[in-house]
Amino acid sequence: MQQNEKNKGNTLKVDQRLLQAIPNVDKCLLRLLELPELEDVPVVVVKNSVRDVLARLRADILAGAEVKATSLELEELVPVLTDRIRQEMRPRFRRVVNATGVIIHTNLGRSVLPAETAQVLAEAGTRYSNLEFDLETGQRGSRYSLVEKLLCDLTGAEAALVVNNNAAAVLIVLETLARGREVVVSRGQLVEIGGSFRIPDVMERSGARLVEVGATNRTHPRDYERAVTEETALLLKVHCSNFKVIGFTREVSLEELVALGAALNIPVMEDLGSGCFVDLSRFGLEKEPTVQEVVASGVDVVTFSGDKLLGGPQAGIILGRKDIIARIRKNPVNRAMRIDKFTLAALESILRLYLDENTACATIPTLAMIGEPVESVRKRARRLAKRLRSRIRDCNVAVKETVSRVGGGAMPEQNLPSCAVELQPGTMTVNRLESLLRQLDVPVIGRIEDDRFLLDMRTVARD
Ligand SMILES: *Cc1c(COP(=O)(O)O)cnc(C)c1O
């Protein structure tokens, strides 16, 4: 107690002197507004930055941090303040270089769009459009009709609807078809996707009642059969996007489920998660059913993301029977989930590329990155390594074989052979190097492995 009192006395004395040495806001402001390099900065930004910096100093002093009196002089503060202002002027949403090797990286923007799509997006934003205007009849039109035909042509589906993301797609399908009724799902498919998307939680929000069947590792057709009652509205299959059950397992195939649904007259839905139009076994990856194959199986409704393997904008795509899609479209919830013109424009542009599979694989970055041969990635790694060696000292630069991931909760088991530039700093720690690269004007995000910093070149664009 005594000790505390004494300390308090001491700190107070020091505090007062330093606190009084902090220049006031107006004085800083007047000085900064004289600076030609801040001419174009809005006064409110200058003012707020000054306030923030001074408040921070005050807090530091009060907390007993070591602050030198000289550092509080106006001229000493000017560079600190201008730094802060420059930071404030930089957009918060910025491009980064993804050198993690994770292609569909949810934290780094998931899928990147082809350059062609940029033009379409700019036009959608800066020009009027036929978003909801039928150019043939001159009457009000539907935004969904602009991509519905393309989606049906590409997949063989009867009808299509697009909402904001796949989570919304699952929610609205369940809400429309099963609110107040039961949905039968295998225990092994009650997945949680990154963030907070959990099938049981979404089910609850939709107002549908979850009926779990089978065991974690094994579910049989008879399990579904036994669970069906008068209350059953839907049989649901969920793609185990981000995990794999191995060993003694049995999953009811979509074909079996479709046959069961037909026999019992109950619609069948598959949440495909990362739907893909291209059979990725052409790139040596494990075969996954394509959206076309899922549709052809006779499933009544299928949902998937626009920005996972499809490589398009964030969207939730719903394909299915005409009458079902019509009911979903009429659901008032649909209005709250509708996509905007940017999504629509980007999605149409991506879908058009899929009209020719080879064009899609060559131009859609997500597919191009998955398909790029390792030799070509290695070439890029060698080129960068060479340039880095000639420019930086005190850091060992090497080219290293590594593995990339598809990411986005797709194909957790699949490794893509890749090549990285490996940096091993001489004096600074690898964590410090990581932090410096992360704070560049164009931040570079890589990964640390065995005390070295890796730049996996599979996800780094040529330029
Ligand atoms: C990713 C995923 C979702 C969620 O899709 P978003 O587009 O991220 O909303 C839902 N279900 C499955 C199986 C998924 O893999």
The ligand as an ORCA input file, in Angstrom:
! r2SCAN-3c Opt
* xyz 0 1
  C     -17.899    -22.934    -48.526
  C     -19.106    -23.711    -48.227
  C     -20.284    -23.062    -47.849
  C     -20.370    -21.578    -47.706
  O     -20.205    -20.936    -48.946
  P     -19.889    -19.363    -49.002
  O     -19.915    -19.051    -50.456
  O     -18.576    -19.165    -48.349
  O     -20.988    -18.683    -48.268
  C     -21.386    -23.849    -47.590
  N     -21.331    -25.193    -47.687
  C     -20.202    -25.842    -48.052
  C     -20.227    -27.344    -48.120
  C     -19.051    -25.123    -48.335
  O     -17.935    -25.765    -48.691
*
